[in-house]
């Protein structure tokens, strides 16, 4: 019975990682759609969100089933509750990819305002945070999880830098405002991706150390 339970936990972990891989790929694809002005690719990202939502339901249902049919020890209980939190953050990262895709399609209907330099860098940083937060989950690596939390500041700095640059465009030429606003929104969506990766990393620390660090990490 116990062996079967731990096999179920392993299946749960693998499903969560498959969802994480899909979400990472969604971010990668949507940034390519933005940079290459590829509206078809952006539309694919929107349509693939159904797969992300399917994983969300599957993981949630499996967690509830494991809690209902077993009496997990403290460590296993933390693993299951962490999985329930992580899946929520992954689903929301998927939502941010959709938000970016929608703005990219709108931007592609007008001339490009400026070369996209900082946005892809910001996206790369946020995507790496997602990957490393999941790596920390698999390896139960709290040191890596804390590094993920620390990386959030650099994503915030990118957002501020992008905002200042686009503000200059808007002040110099009001006709740029609609395009600039969409790019500012995309930077905010990427900031939220990093925030969700930070949430995952904080839950890894909770899972391993039984310590809640949310709102306490410097």
C-alpha positions in Angstrom: 0.0 0.0 0.0 2.8 2.4 1.0 4.8 1.5 -2.2 1.7 2.2 -4.3 1.3 5.6 -2.6 4.8 6.6 -3.3 4.5 5.5 -6.9 1.4 7.8 -7.1 3.5 10.7 -5.6 6.2 10.1 -8.3 3.5 10.2 -11.0 2.2 13.4 -9.6 5.7 14.9 -9.7 6.2 13.9 -13.3 2.8 15.3 -14.3 3.7 18.6 -12.6 7.1 18.7 -14.4 5.4 18.0 -17.8 3.1 21.0 -17.1 6.1 23.1 -16.2 7.9 22.1 -19.4 4.8 23.1 -21.4 4.6 26.5 -19.6 8.3 27.2 -20.1 7.8 26.5 -23.8 4.8 28.8 -23.9 6.9 31.7 -22.7 9.7 30.8 -25.2 7.2 30.7 -28.1 5.3 33.8 -27.2 8.5 35.9 -27.0 9.6 34.5 -30.4 6.1 35.4 -31.7 6.6 39.0 -30.4 10.2 39.5 -31.7 9.5 37.9 -35.1 6.1 39.5 -35.4 4.5 36.1 -36.0 0.8 36.3 -35.3 0.2 32.7 -36.2 2.6 31.5 -33.6 1.0 33.9 -31.0 -2.4 32.3 -31.8 -0.9 28.8 -31.3 0.2 29.9 -27.8 -3.4 31.0 -27.1 -4.8 27.7 -28.3 -2.2 25.6 -26.4 -3.4 27.2 -23.1 -6.1 24.5 -23.1 -3.3 21.9 -22.5 -2.0 23.9 -19.6 -5.5 24.1 -18.1 -6.0 20.3 -18.6 -2.8 19.7 -16.6 -4.0 22.1 -13.9 -7.2 20.1 -13.4 -5.4 16.7 -13.5 -2.8 17.7 -10.9 -5.4 19.3 -8.6 -7.7 16.2 -8.8 -4.7 13.8 -8.1 -3.7 15.9 -5.0 -7.2 15.8 -3.6 -7.4 12.0 -4.2 -4.1 11.4 -2.5 -5.2 13.4 0.5 -8.6 11.8 0.7 -7.5 8.2 0.3 -4.3 8.2 2.3 -3.0 9.5 5.6 0.3 11.1 4.4 3.1 11.7 6.9 4.2 15.3 7.5 6.8 15.2 4.7 4.5 13.7 2.1 1.7 16.1 3.2 4.0 19.1 2.5 4.9 17.6 -0.9 1.2 17.3 -1.9 0.2 20.7 -0.6 3.3 22.2 -2.3 2.2 20.5 -5.6 -1.3 22.1 -5.2 0.3 25.6 -4.8 2.8 25.1 -7.7 0.2 24.0 -10.1 -1.7 27.2 -9.5 1.4 29.3 -10.2 2.1 27.3 -13.3 -1.4 27.8 -14.6 -1.1 31.5 -14.0 2.2 31.7 -15.8 0.4 30.1 -18.7 -2.2 32.8 -18.5 0.5 35.5 -18.7 1.8 33.8 -21.9 -1.7 34.2 -23.4 -1.8 37.8 -22.3 1.5 38.5 -24.1 0.3 36.6 -27.2 -2.8 38.8 -27.4 -0.8 42.0 -27.1 1.7 40.7 -29.7 -1.1 40.1 -32.2 -2.3 43.7 -31.6 1.2 45.1 -32.0 1.7 43.2 -35.3 -1.1 45.1 -36.9 1.0 48.3 -36.7 4.6 49.3 -37.5 7.1 48.2 -34.9 7.8 50.9 -32.4 11.4 50.0 -31.6 13.7 47.0 -31.7 12.9 44.5 -29.0 16.1 44.2 -26.9 15.3 44.4 -23.2 12.0 42.5 -23.4 13.6 39.3 -24.7 16.3 39.6 -22.1 13.7 40.1 -19.4 11.7 37.1 -20.7 14.9 34.9 -20.8 15.5 35.8 -17.1 11.9 35.1 -16.1 11.8 31.8 -18.0 15.1 30.7 -16.4 13.5 31.5 -13.0 10.6 29.2 -13.8 13.0 26.4 -14.9 15.2 26.7 -11.9 12.3 26.8 -9.5 11.2 23.5 -10.9 14.7 22.1 -10.8 14.8 23.1 -7.1 11.5 21.3 -6.6 12.8 18.1 -8.2 16.2 18.2 -6.4 14.7 19.5 -3.1 17.4 22.2 -3.5 16.7 25.1 -1.1 19.9 26.9 -2.1 18.8 27.1 -5.7 15.3 28.0 -4.6 16.7 31.0 -2.7 18.7 32.1 -5.7 15.5 32.1 -7.7 13.9 34.4 -5.1 17.0 36.7 -5.3 16.8 36.9 -9.1 13.3 38.6 -9.0 15.0 41.9 -8.4 16.7 41.9 -11.7 13.4 41.2 -13.5 11.9 44.2 -11.7 14.8 46.3 -12.8 14.2 45.4 -16.4 10.5 46.4 -16.0 11.5 49.8 -14.7 14.0 50.3 -17.4 11.5 49.4 -20.1 8.9 51.7 -18.6 11.3 54.7 -18.5 12.4 54.1 -22.2 8.8 53.8 -23.4 7.7 56.8 -21.4 10.2 58.9 -23.4 8.7 57.6 -26.7 5.2 58.6 -25.5 6.3 62.1 -24.4 8.0 62.8 -27.7 5.2 61.5 -29.9 1.6 60.9 -28.6 0.9 58.7 -31.6 3.2 56.0 -30.1 1.1 55.7 -26.9 -1.1 52.7 -27.8 2.0 50.7 -28.9 4.0 51.8 -26.0 1.3 50.9 -23.5 1.1 47.4 -25.0 4.8 46.9 -24.6 4.6 48.2 -21.0 1.9 45.6 -20.3 4.0 42.8 -21.8 6.8 43.8 -19.3 4.3 43.6 -16.5 3.1 40.2 -17.6 6.8 39.0 -17.6 7.2 40.5 -14.2 4.3 38.4 -13.0 5.9 35.3 -14.5 8.9 35.9 -12.3 6.7 36.5 -9.3 5.0 33.1 -9.9 8.5 31.5 -10.2 9.4 33.1 -6.9 6.2 31.7 -5.3 7.2 28.2 -6.5 10.7 28.6 -5.1 9.3 29.7 -1.7 7.1 26.7 -1.6 10.1 24.4 -2.3 11.8 25.9 0.8 8.6 25.2 2.8 8.4 21.6 1.5 12.0 20.9 2.4 12.5 22.9 5.6 9.0 23.2 6.8 9.6 27.0 6.9 7.3 29.6 5.3 9.6 32.3 3.9 7.0 34.3 1.8 7.3 38.0 2.4 10.4 37.4 4.6 13.2 36.9 2.1 15.3 40.0 1.6 
